[in-house]
Each structure stands twice: as C-alpha cells, then as structure tokens.
Amino acid sequence: MSLPRKALIAVTSYNEPFYADGAKTGLFYTEALHPYEALVKAGFQVDLASETGSYGMDEHSTTSDFLNEHDQKVYDDPNHPFNVALNKNLHKASDLNPKDYGLFFASAGHATLYDYPKARGLQSIAEDIYARGGIVSAVCHGPAILPGIKDTKTGKSIIDGKDVTGFTDEGEVVMGILDKIKGDKVPTIESAAASVNAKYHSPPTPFADYSLTDGRVVTGANPASAHSTAAKAIDAFDKVK
C-alpha cells in the first residue's frame, strides 16, 4: 500500500504565561511555517491539527528576533494559505482519519512540553502513520511527543534505541527557563529522550541548524532547524515510497 503524499503538522494547544516578562508560550510560528512551506513545495497536501482544535501563539516567536523579512510578510498576510490553515481550518486531532496521512511533523514552542506528552489524539495519528511505514518528525520542543508514540510491533516508544535531537538543556539555561521547566515538573527534551532509551545528540551550539534521521524518525534541534528537519523528513518519505 503506497503512503498518501499528505502530511499532518501537529500544533500545541497550550497557551499560558511562561516567560519571565509574562509573555505566553504557544506555537512557535516559524516551526510550523517553515515545514509547511517545505512540504507544500515538495508536493504534499498539508493539514494542521492540535489536540483540542485550538491554539495560541508563542508571543516571543513573532518578534523580529525570530522572523526574517519573508516570515514577517507571511505573518502579516491573513490570506496566506498557511495562516488560513492555522486560523480557519485547524483540525482537532480526534476528528481526523490517520490513514489519510503518510507523514507526521510535530511543530513546537515551549508549550509542547506541557501538552504533547498527554496528547493521545495526536500521538495515535503518528502511531498509525508509523505502523504503515510512514515518517514521524519533530523539531525543537516537538520531540516531547515522541516518547508517547508507540511502535505497535514492540509496544515501546518509536524512539527507543534511536538517535534523536531536540532543544538542549543548555539552551534552556541560556534562555533562563530551565528553573521554570523544572519547577513545573515537565521533562526537558533531553530527559524525555533518556526516559525511553533514546540516544540524544546535541547540536554544535544550542541555536545552530541541526537535524538528523534515524530510520523513519527525523528530529531537529531548534527554530533554525525547522526547514532542514522537514527536508530530511521529505527525503525519508521519498525513500520508503
């Protein structure tokens, strides 16, 4: 059975005050936009979904620190197909048929640390895709969803024994956020990977573009890696077709 050339980008539903300045965390905008653009360019149909069917934005992710000129232009255009998909056609995970998709991409934002580990709707879609030979990918804090995605053949996480990356503990320290995460008793990406026997690899520096493929699992380390992670996920998809 051939895989549908259709991708699902997972989006976090969590949208609460998080940063020291009181700003909320939520979807990190470019970590969904850049994969969307890469997938569309590669001929995929793309849907967006969250666990609840709603989302909020990470307020830091839409500042000039993180949006280049192209990203800003897209962000300012409510009629851009990505913004339409996000703001008008965002799906609730449990409403979707997993068999419609051949590739799963977990976008991020620190918010994902809070809802992805319990997001069984999103996890079950990824499990179905993986069981059919499809690709599961995630960037930055998106790998928070991976420990809960089970390989139906083994009953273990799909990243058990696999090489993965994601946002570093060092990066959390640099951002001044590690104490907040530990205080909230949510695991960092490094500790989540370790909890299911995955082999975590750090990028050269916390914000350097770094992504890696291990079989049908593709992970990236940070916002700068969103495009390369999607490109590697597309490449992995094309190899299993």
Phi and psi in degrees as GROMACS dihedral restraints (atoms count N, CA, C in turn):
[ dihedral_restraints ]
;  ai    aj    ak    al  type     phi  dphi    fc
    3     4     5     6     1   -78.6    20    10
    4     5     6     7     1   147.9    20    10
    6     7     8     9     1   -78.2    20    10
    7     8     9    10     1   140.1    20    10
    9    10    11    12     1   -65.8    20    10
   10    11    12    13     1   137.0    20    10
   12    13    14    15     1   -82.3    20    10
   13    14    15    16     1    65.2    20    10
   15    16    17    18     1  -139.7    20    10
   16    17    18    19     1   132.8    20    10
   18    19    20    21     1  -116.3    20    10
   19    20    21    22     1   148.8    20    10
   21    22    23    24     1  -114.4    20    10
   22    23    24    25     1   122.5    20    10
   24    25    26    27     1   -96.5    20    10
   25    26    27    28     1   118.6    20    10
   27    28    29    30     1   -81.5    20    10
   28    29    30    31     1   139.9    20    10
   30    31    32    33     1  -126.2    20    10
   31    32    33    34     1   139.9    20    10
   33    34    35    36     1   -70.7    20    10
   34    35    36    37     1   147.2    20    10
   36    37    38    39     1   -97.1    20    10
   37    38    39    40     1   -14.7    20    10
   39    40    41    42     1   -74.2    20    10
   40    41    42    43     1   134.2    20    10
   42    43    44    45     1  -152.9    20    10
   43    44    45    46     1    73.1    20    10
   45    46    47    48     1  -123.7    20    10
   46    47    48    49     1   159.6    20    10
   48    49    50    51     1   -55.7    20    10
   49    50    51    52     1   135.8    20    10
   51    52    53    54     1  -141.0    20    10
   52    53    54    55     1   -43.3    20    10
   54    55    56    57     1   -80.9    20    10
   55    56    57    58     1   161.2    20    10
   57    58    59    60     1   -59.3    20    10
   58    59    60    61     1   -28.5    20    10
   60    61    62    63     1   -85.0    20    10
   61    62    63    64     1     4.7    20    10
   63    64    65    66     1    89.9    20    10
   64    65    66    67     1    -5.1    20    10
   66    67    68    69     1   -66.5    20    10
   67    68    69    70     1   151.3    20    10
   69    70    71    72     1   -85.4    20    10
   70    71    72    73     1   150.7    20    10
   72    73    74    75     1   -96.3    20    10
   73    74    75    76     1   161.4    20    10
   75    76    77    78     1   177.3    20    10
   76    77    78    79     1  -146.5    20    10
   78    79    80    81     1   -65.2    20    10
   79    80    81    82     1   127.2    20    10
   81    82    83    84     1   -82.4    20    10
   82    83    84    85     1   109.6    20    10
   84    85    86    87     1   -50.9    20    10
   85    86    87    88     1   -53.9    20    10
   87    88    89    90     1   -70.6    20    10
   88    89    90    91     1   -18.0    20    10
   90    91    92    93     1   -75.2    20    10
   91    92    93    94     1   -10.4    20    10
   93    94    95    96     1  -106.9    20    10
   94    95    96    97     1   -37.1    20    10
   96    97    98    99     1   -62.8    20    10
   97    98    99   100     1   -49.9    20    10
   99   100   101   102     1   -63.7    20    10
  100   101   102   103     1   -43.6    20    10
  102   103   104   105     1   -62.4    20    10
  103   104   105   106     1   -40.1    20    10
  105   106   107   108     1   -56.8    20    10
  106   107   108   109     1   -49.1    20    10
  108   109   110   111     1   -62.0    20    10
  109   110   111   112     1   -42.6    20    10
  111   112   113   114     1   -65.1    20    10
  112   113   114   115     1   -42.2    20    10
  114   115   116   117     1   -67.4    20    10
  115   116   117   118     1   -44.1    20    10
  117   118   119   120     1   -61.7    20    10
  118   119   120   121     1   -43.7    20    10
  120   121   122   123     1   -61.0    20    10
  121   122   123   124     1   -31.5    20    10
  123   124   125   126     1   -87.3    20    10
  124   125   126   127     1     9.0    20    10
  126   127   128   129     1    87.0    20    10
  127   128   129   130     1    17.3    20    10
  129   130   131   132     1   -87.8    20    10
  130   131   132   133     1   143.1    20    10
  132   133   134   135     1   -77.5    20    10
  133   134   135   136     1   142.8    20    10
  135   136   137   138     1  -132.8    20    10
  136   137   138   139     1   126.9    20    10
  138   139   140   141     1  -111.9    20    10
  139   140   141   142     1   156.2    20    10
  141   142   143   144     1  -117.3    20    10
  142   143   144   145     1   140.9    20    10
  144   145   146   147     1  -147.5    20    10
  145   146   147   148     1   148.0    20    10
  147   148   149   150     1  -122.7    20    10
  148   149   150   151     1   171.2    20    10
  150   151   152   153     1   -62.3    20    10
  151   152   153   154     1   -39.0    20    10
  153   154   155   156     1  -101.9    20    10
  154   155   156   157     1   -11.6    20    10
  156   157   158   159     1    88.2    20    10
  157   158   159   160     1     3.5    20    10
  159   160   161   162     1  -130.4    20    10
  160   161   162   163     1   166.4    20    10
  162   163   164   165     1  -156.8    20    10
  163   164   165   166     1   167.2    20    10
  165   166   167   168     1  -138.6    20    10
  166   167   168   169     1   160.3    20    10
  168   169   170   171     1   -89.5    20    10
  169   170   171   172     1   144.3    20    10
  171   172   173   174     1   -71.7    20    10
  172   173   174   175     1   117.3    20    10
  174   175   176   177     1   -68.4    20    10
  175   176   177   178     1   -24.3    20    10
  177   178   179   180     1   -76.2    20    10
  178   179   180   181     1   -26.2    20    10
  180   181   182   183     1   -73.3    20    10
  181   182   183   184     1   -13.9    20    10
  183   184   185   186     1  -106.1    20    10
  184   185   186   187     1    17.7    20    10
  186   187   188   189     1   -88.7    20    10
  187   188   189   190     1   166.7    20    10
  189   190   191   192     1   -64.3    20    10
  190   191   192   193     1   -17.9    20    10
  192   193   194   195     1   -62.3    20    10
  193   194   195   196     1   -29.5    20    10
  195   196   197   198     1  -119.3    20    10
  196   197   198   199     1    -7.5    20    10
  198   199   200   201     1  -111.0    20    10
  199   200   201   202     1   122.1    20    10
  201   202   203   204     1   -80.9    20    10
  202   203   204   205     1  -177.2    20    10
  204   205   206   207     1   -60.3    20    10
  205   206   207   208     1   -42.6    20    10
  207   208   209   210     1   -64.1    20    10
  208   209   210   211     1   -47.7    20    10
  210   211   212   213     1   -58.8    20    10
  211   212   213   214     1   -42.8    20    10
  213   214   215   216     1   -62.0    20    10
  214   215   216   217     1   -41.3    20    10
  216   217   218   219     1   -62.4    20    10
  217   218   219   220     1   -42.9    20    10
  219   220   221   222     1   -64.1    20    10
  220   221   222   223     1   -47.5    20    10
  222   223   224   225     1   -57.8    20    10
  223   224   225   226     1   -35.7    20    10
  225   226   227   228     1   -81.2    20    10
  226   227   228   229     1    -3.8    20    10
  228   229   230   231     1  -108.3    20    10
  229   230   231   232     1    99.8    20    10
  231   232   233   234     1   -64.2    20    10
  232   233   234   235     1   -18.4    20    10
  234   235   236   237     1   -93.5    20    10
  235   236   237   238     1     0.6    20    10
  237   238   239   240     1   -62.3    20    10
  238   239   240   241     1   137.5    20    10
  240   241   242   243     1   -53.2    20    10
  241   242   243   244     1   -34.5    20    10
  243   244   245   246     1   -65.4    20    10
  244   245   246   247     1   -44.7    20    10
  246   247   248   249     1   -67.9    20    10
  247   248   249   250     1   -33.4    20    10
  249   250   251   252     1   -64.6    20    10
  250   251   252   253     1   -45.0    20    10
  252   253   254   255     1   -61.4    20    10
  253   254   255   256     1   -39.2    20    10
  255   256   257   258     1   -76.4    20    10
  256   257   258   259     1   -43.5    20    10
  258   259   260   261     1   -98.3    20    10
  259   260   261   262     1   -17.3    20    10
  261   262   263   264     1  -120.8    20    10
  262   263   264   265     1   -26.7    20    10
  264   265   266   267     1  -124.1    20    10
  265   266   267   268     1    25.0    20    10
  267   268   269   270     1   -67.5    20    10
  268   269   270   271     1   127.3    20    10
  270   271   272   273     1   -91.0    20    10
  271   272   273   274     1   157.0    20    10
  273   274   275   276     1   -91.1    20    10
  274   275   276   277     1   130.0    20    10
  276   277   278   279     1   -52.3    20    10
  277   278   279   280     1   -43.3    20    10
  279   280   281   282     1   -70.1    20    10
  280   281   282   283     1   -11.6    20    10
  282   283   284   285     1   -85.9    20    10
  283   284   285   286     1    -8.4    20    10
  285   286   287   288     1   -96.4    20    10
  286   287   288   289     1   156.2    20    10
  288   289   290   291     1   -97.4    20    10
  289   290   291   292     1   111.6    20    10
  291   292   293   294     1   -55.6    20    10
  292   293   294   295     1   -29.6    20    10
  294   295   296   297     1   -71.4    20    10
  295   296   297   298     1    -7.3    20    10
  297   298   299   300     1   -74.7    20    10
  298   299   300   301     1   -12.4    20    10
  300   301   302   303     1  -120.0    20    10
  301   302   303   304     1   148.7    20    10
  303   304   305   306     1  -118.1    20    10
  304   305   306   307     1    -7.8    20    10
  306   307   308   309     1  -144.6    20    10
  307   308   309   310     1   134.1    20    10
  309   310   311   312     1  -117.6    20    10
  310   311   312   313     1   131.5    20    10
  312   313   314   315     1  -130.5    20    10
  313   314   315   316     1   118.2    20    10
  315   316   317   318     1   -91.6    20    10
  316   317   318   319     1   106.4    20    10
  318   319   320   321     1   -74.8    20    10
  319   320   321   322     1  -180.0    20    10
  321   322   323   324     1  -142.5    20    10
  322   323   324   325     1  -146.5    20    10
  324   325   326   327     1   119.7    20    10
  325   326   327   328     1   147.1    20    10
  327   328   329   330     1   -54.5    20    10
  328   329   330   331     1   -24.3    20    10
  330   331   332   333     1   -54.9    20    10
  331   332   333   334     1   -31.7    20    10
  333   334   335   336     1   -63.1    20    10
  334   335   336   337     1   -24.9    20    10
  336   337   338   339     1   -60.5    20    10
  337   338   339   340     1   -26.0    20    10
  339   340   341   342     1   -92.4    20    10
  340   341   342   343     1   -33.9    20    10
  342   343   344   345     1  -112.8    20    10
  343   344   345   346     1   -28.5    20    10
  345   346   347   348     1   -60.8    20    10
  346   347   348   349     1   -38.5    20    10
  348   349   350   351     1   -60.9    20    10
  349   350   351   352     1   -22.7    20    10
  351   352   353   354     1  -110.3    20    10
  352   353   354   355     1     6.6    20    10
  354   355   356   357     1   -84.3    20    10
  355   356   357   358     1    77.3    20    10
  357   358   359   360     1   -67.1    20    10
  358   359   360   361     1   -28.5    20    10
  360   361   362   363     1   -62.6    20    10
  361   362   363   364     1   -50.2    20    10
  363   364   365   366     1   -65.9    20    10
  364   365   366   367     1   -43.2    20    10
  366   367   368   369     1   -60.0    20    10
  367   368   369   370     1   -40.4    20    10
  369   370   371   372     1   -68.9    20    10
  370   371   372   373     1   -32.3    20    10
  372   373   374   375     1   -64.5    20    10
  373   374   375   376     1   -46.7    20    10
  375   376   377   378     1   -62.1    20    10
  376   377   378   379     1   -39.1    20    10
  378   379   380   381     1   -60.6    20    10
  379   380   381   382     1   -43.3    20    10
  381   382   383   384     1   -65.7    20    10
  382   383   384   385     1   -43.4    20    10
  384   385   386   387     1   -60.3    20    10
  385   386   387   388     1   -45.9    20    10
  387   388   389   390     1   -64.4    20    10
  388   389   390   391     1   -41.8    20    10
  390   391   392   393     1   -63.2    20    10
  391   392   393   394     1   -27.0    20    10
  393   394   395   396     1   -91.1    20    10
  394   395   396   397     1     6.5    20    10
  396   397   398   399     1    94.2    20    10
  397   398   399   400     1    11.0    20    10
  399   400   401   402     1   -85.8    20    10
  400   401   402   403     1  -174.8    20    10
  402   403   404   405     1  -106.5    20    10
  403   404   405   406     1   136.9    20    10
  405   406   407   408     1  -119.0    20    10
  406   407   408   409     1   124.5    20    10
  408   409   410   411     1  -135.2    20    10
  409   410   411   412     1   157.9    20    10
  411   412   413   414     1  -160.6    20    10
  412   413   414   415     1   149.7    20    10
  414   415   416   417     1  -129.1    20    10
  415   416   417   418     1   147.4    20    10
  417   418   419   420     1    61.6    20    10
  418   419   420   421     1  -106.5    20    10
  420   421   422   423     1   -93.2    20    10
  421   422   423   424     1    -3.7    20    10
  423   424   425   426     1   -58.3    20    10
  424   425   426   427     1   -33.3    20    10
  426   427   428   429     1   -60.7    20    10
  427   428   429   430     1    -5.4    20    10
  429   430   431   432     1   -58.0    20    10
  430   431   432   433     1   -22.9    20    10
  432   433   434   435     1   -82.0    20    10
  433   434   435   436     1   -19.5    20    10
  435   436   437   438     1   -69.6    20    10
  436   437   438   439     1   -38.1    20    10
  438   439   440   441     1   -57.2    20    10
  439   440   441   442     1   -32.6    20    10
  441   442   443   444     1   -84.9    20    10
  442   443   444   445     1    -5.5    20    10
  444   445   446   447     1   -90.4    20    10
  445   446   447   448     1   115.2    20    10
  447   448   449   450     1   -96.0    20    10
  448   449   450   451     1   144.5    20    10
  450   451   452   453     1   -81.6    20    10
  451   452   453   454     1   116.6    20    10
  453   454   455   456     1   -63.9    20    10
  454   455   456   457     1   -19.4    20    10
  456   457   458   459     1   -79.9    20    10
  457   458   459   460     1   -31.0    20    10
  459   460   461   462     1  -112.1    20    10
  460   461   462   463     1   -20.5    20    10
  462   463   464   465     1    78.5    20    10
  463   464   465   466     1    -2.1    20    10
  465   466   467   468     1   -97.6    20    10
  466   467   468   469     1   167.5    20    10
  468   469   470   471     1   -58.6    20    10
  469   470   471   472     1   146.6    20    10
  471   472   473   474     1   -64.9    20    10
  472   473   474   475     1   -14.8    20    10
  474   475   476   477     1  -100.8    20    10
  475   476   477   478     1     7.3    20    10
  477   478   479   480     1   -57.7    20    10
  478   479   480   481     1   121.5    20    10
  480   481   482   483     1    76.2    20    10
  481   482   483   484     1     2.2    20    10
  483   484   485   486     1   -96.6    20    10
  484   485   486   487     1   157.9    20    10
  486   487   488   489     1   -84.9    20    10
  487   488   489   490     1   123.5    20    10
  489   490   491   492     1  -137.3    20    10
  490   491   492   493     1   162.4    20    10
  492   493   494   495     1  -132.7    20    10
  493   494   495   496     1  -177.2    20    10
  495   496   497   498     1   164.8    20    10
  496   497   498   499     1  -176.7    20    10
  498   499   500   501     1   -64.8    20    10
  499   500   501   502     1   135.2    20    10
  501   502   503   504     1   -81.0    20    10
  502   503   504   505     1   153.0    20    10
  504   505   506   507     1   -59.9    20    10
  505   506   507   508     1   -36.5    20    10
  507   508   509   510     1   -59.4    20    10
  508   509   510   511     1   -40.9    20    10
  510   511   512   513     1   -62.4    20    10
  511   512   513   514     1   -37.5    20    10
  513   514   515   516     1   -63.6    20    10
  514   515   516   517     1   -38.1    20    10
  516   517   518   519     1   -65.1    20    10
  517   518   519   520     1   -46.9    20    10
  519   520   521   522     1   -56.9    20    10
  520   521   522   523     1   -39.3    20    10
  522   523   524   525     1   -81.1    20    10
  523   524   525   526     1    -6.8    20    10
  525   526   527   528     1    72.7    20    10
  526   527   528   529     1    30.6    20    10
  528   529   530   531     1  -116.2    20    10
  529   530   531   532     1   -13.3    20    10
  531   532   533   534     1   -58.1    20    10
  532   533   534   535     1   -41.1    20    10
  534   535   536   537     1   -63.3    20    10
  535   536   537   538     1   -38.1    20    10
  537   538   539   540     1   -62.4    20    10
  538   539   540   541     1   -46.0    20    10
  540   541   542   543     1   -63.0    20    10
  541   542   543   544     1   -44.9    20    10
  543   544   545   546     1   -66.5    20    10
  544   545   546   547     1   -38.3    20    10
  546   547   548   549     1   -63.4    20    10
  547   548   549   550     1   -32.6    20    10
  549   550   551   552     1   -84.6    20    10
  550   551   552   553     1    -1.6    20    10
  552   553   554   555     1    57.5    20    10
  553   554   555   556     1    41.0    20    10
  555   556   557   558     1  -111.8    20    10
  556   557   558   559     1   140.0    20    10
  558   559   560   561     1   -72.4    20    10
  559   560   561   562     1   145.2    20    10
  561   562   563   564     1   -71.5    20    10
  562   563   564   565     1   170.2    20    10
  564   565   566   567     1   -63.4    20    10
  565   566   567   568     1   -40.4    20    10
  567   568   569   570     1   -61.0    20    10
  568   569   570   571     1   -44.5    20    10
  570   571   572   573     1   -73.3    20    10
  571   572   573   574     1   -32.9    20    10
  573   574   575   576     1   -63.9    20    10
  574   575   576   577     1   -42.0    20    10
  576   577   578   579     1   -62.3    20    10
  577   578   579   580     1   -45.1    20    10
  579   580   581   582     1   -62.4    20    10
  580   581   582   583     1   -32.0    20    10
  582   583   584   585     1   -65.9    20    10
  583   584   585   586     1   -20.1    20    10
  585   586   587   588     1  -120.1    20    10
  586   587   588   589     1    24.8    20    10
  588   589   590   591     1    66.6    20    10
  589   590   591   592     1    28.1    20    10
  591   592   593   594     1   -86.0    20    10
  592   593   594   595     1   155.3    20    10
  594   595   596   597     1  -101.1    20    10
  595   596   597   598     1   107.6    20    10
  597   598   599   600     1   -84.2    20    10
  598   599   600   601     1   136.2    20    10
  600   601   602   603     1  -122.3    20    10
  601   602   603   604     1   131.4    20    10
  603   604   605   606     1   -87.3    20    10
  604   605   606   607     1   146.2    20    10
  606   607   608   609     1   -68.2    20    10
  607   608   609   610     1   165.8    20    10
  609   610   611   612     1   -55.9    20    10
  610   611   612   613     1   -40.6    20    10
  612   613   614   615     1  -137.5    20    10
  613   614   615   616     1   158.3    20    10
  615   616   617   618     1   -54.8    20    10
  616   617   618   619     1   -29.1    20    10
  618   619   620   621     1  -113.0    20    10
  619   620   621   622     1    14.8    20    10
  621   622   623   624     1   -79.3    20    10
  622   623   624   625     1   144.7    20    10
  624   625   626   627     1   -62.2    20    10
  625   626   627   628     1   119.0    20    10
  627   628   629   630     1  -154.6    20    10
  628   629   630   631     1   123.5    20    10
  630   631   632   633     1  -145.8    20    10
  631   632   633   634     1   156.1    20    10
  633   634   635   636     1  -148.5    20    10
  634   635   636   637     1   155.7    20    10
  636   637   638   639     1  -117.8    20    10
  637   638   639   640     1   133.0    20    10
  639   640   641   642     1  -132.0    20    10
  640   641   642   643     1    99.8    20    10
  642   643   644   645     1    66.4    20    10
  643   644   645   646     1  -119.6    20    10
  645   646   647   648     1  -105.9    20    10
  646   647   648   649     1    19.4    20    10
  648   649   650   651     1  -114.8    20    10
  649   650   651   652     1   126.6    20    10
  651   652   653   654     1  -125.9    20    10
  652   653   654   655     1   129.0    20    10
  654   655   656   657     1  -132.7    20    10
  655   656   657   658     1   152.4    20    10
  657   658   659   660     1  -132.6    20    10
  658   659   660   661     1   160.4    20    10
  660   661   662   663     1   -94.3    20    10
  661   662   663   664     1   -23.0    20    10
  663   664   665   666     1  -171.9    20    10
  664   665   666   667     1   178.1    20    10
  666   667   668   669     1   -55.1    20    10
  667   668   669   670     1   -37.2    20    10
  669   670   671   672     1   -65.2    20    10
  670   671   672   673     1   -16.2    20    10
  672   673   674   675     1   -97.7    20    10
  673   674   675   676     1     1.1    20    10
  675   676   677   678     1   -61.3    20    10
  676   677   678   679     1   -43.0    20    10
  678   679   680   681     1   -70.4    20    10
  679   680   681   682     1   -45.2    20    10
  681   682   683   684     1   -65.6    20    10
  682   683   684   685     1   -34.1    20    10
  684   685   686   687     1   -63.9    20    10
  685   686   687   688     1   -45.7    20    10
  687   688   689   690     1   -63.2    20    10
  688   689   690   691     1   -41.1    20    10
  690   691   692   693     1   -61.1    20    10
  691   692   693   694     1   -41.3    20    10
  693   694   695   696     1   -70.6    20    10
  694   695   696   697     1   -34.2    20    10
  696   697   698   699     1   -64.9    20    10
  697   698   699   700     1   -40.6    20    10
  699   700   701   702     1   -63.9    20    10
  700   701   702   703     1   -43.2    20    10
  702   703   704   705     1   -61.5    20    10
  703   704   705   706     1   -43.7    20    10
  705   706   707   708     1   -63.5    20    10
  706   707   708   709     1   -39.5    20    10
  708   709   710   711     1   -61.3    20    10
  709   710   711   712     1   -47.1    20    10
  711   712   713   714     1   -66.0    20    10
  712   713   714   715     1   -24.7    20    10
  714   715   716   717     1   -77.3    20    10
  715   716   717   718     1   -26.2    20    10
  717   718   719   720     1   -93.2    20    10
  718   719   720   721     1    -8.6    20    10
